C-alpha cells in the first residue's frame, strides 16, 4: 500500500475510536501502534525501539517543562477568585452601557485567558461567574450564552497558550515570537466580539434595564484588585520577549506570583491549594499522554511517507496556494467538532506544516510563514471549539446556564462565528498583523 492509503486507513480508525469515546491520547497511541505494524508487516522490533526512545526524547525537552507551570498558574487563577475580580473591574467601567455586562464578560475572558491559557477552563470559570449576572440583568439567553462560549476561546489565543507552546515544540519555532505574534490577533478577536455584543444588544435589549453606573471611586477600587493580574501578565510576556528570563523562569515567576496573590485575596487556602495541585497534575498528565500518543502516531505516519507523498501531491495538483490553505482551514473546522484544540494541533501540524512551508504565500520567508500559520491555525482551532453542533465550549456553557438548551447556545453563537470568519479573512489577507512586533 502507498503512504496515502496507509494514512487514510490509520486516520479513519482513529476517527472511529474517537467516535466510540476512547480517550484521544489512547486512540492516538493505538493508531500509531497499528501504523507501525502495517508498515513493518507485523514486526514489533521497530515499534518497541521507537517506544524505547520516544518517551525520553520528547519529555526530556526543556521547553515542555513550562507546561505544568502555566497550568499551575491557571489553576491558581481559577481557585483564587481572579475571574470574579476581572469581571467586576470590567463591569465597573462599561457595565452600564447597552450590552455592557456582556462586554465585561468578554473582557474578563480575555484577561483570564492571559493568566489561564486554556479555553475550556476559561469558558468553565466565566460561565459560573458571568452567566448568573447576565441572567439577573435580563440579558437575552442567546446573547449571554454566545458571549461566554465565544469569548472563552480567547484562552488559547492570548498568551501564554499551551497549544502555542506545543506548536513551537513541534515546529522548532520561537515560543517568545509566537506569543508576541498572538497579541494583536487576540485584541482584534476581543474587539470583534464586543462589536457583535453591541449590535445584538441594541437589537434585543431596547426595553431591558441597564446596570447601574459606578462612580470613579468604585471603579478605581475594582481596578486596583486586578492590577497585580496585569503585572503578572506583563512580567511573564515581556520577561520572555525581553530576554531577561527564559520561558521556564518566567512561567515559574508567574505561577508563584499568581499563587501568592490568590493567597492574599483569601481564595487560596488549604482546600484551594490542594485542588490547584491536583488539577495541575491531572491536566499535565492528560496533556503529556496526548503528546506521547501524537508523537507515536506521527512517527508511524512519517515512516509510511504520508506527509511527503501528501506534500508532493499538493504541489503537483496545480491548486493555488490560497486554495490549499483554505482546504486546510476547513479540515480544522471539521476536526473541531470532535477533537480538542491540543489534539488537533498535535495530530495535524506534522502533516500540514511541510505543505504550508512549501507554498508561496505573500512572499513570506520560512520563519514568517511558520509563525503566521501557527496563529491562523490556532484561530481556526479556536473556532472549532464553538462550531455547532459539537463544539466543546457549547456544552460547557449549556451545562452552567440555568434552563439553557444546546439549541439556545448554538443560535447565540452564530453572530460571533460571523465575526470569527471575518477576522480569519483579515488576518489571512494581511499577514503583517500577526508579524507586527517581530
Protein Blocks (a to p, Z undefined) as FASTA:
>chain_A
ZZklmmmmmmmmmmmmmmnopafklmmmmmmmmmmmmmnnopaklmmmmmmmmmmmmmmp
mklmmmmmmmmmmmmmmmnommmmmmmmmmmmmmmpghklmmmmmmmmmmmmmmnopakl
mmmmmmmmmmmmmmmnopafklmmmmmmmmmmmmmmmccdfklmmmmmmnopafklmmmm
mmmmmmmmmmmmmmmmmmmmmmmmmmpccdddddfklmmmmmmmmmmmmmmmmmmmmmmm
nopacfklmmmmmmmmmmmmmmmnopacfklmmmmmmmmmmmmmmmmmmmmmmmmmmmmm
mmnommmmmmmmmmmnopafklmmmmmmmmmmmmmmmpcfklmmmmmmmmmmmmmmmpce
hhiafklmmmmmmmmmmmmmmmmmmgcfkbfklmmmmmmmghiafklmmmmmmmmmmmmm
mmmmmmmmmmmlmmmmZZ
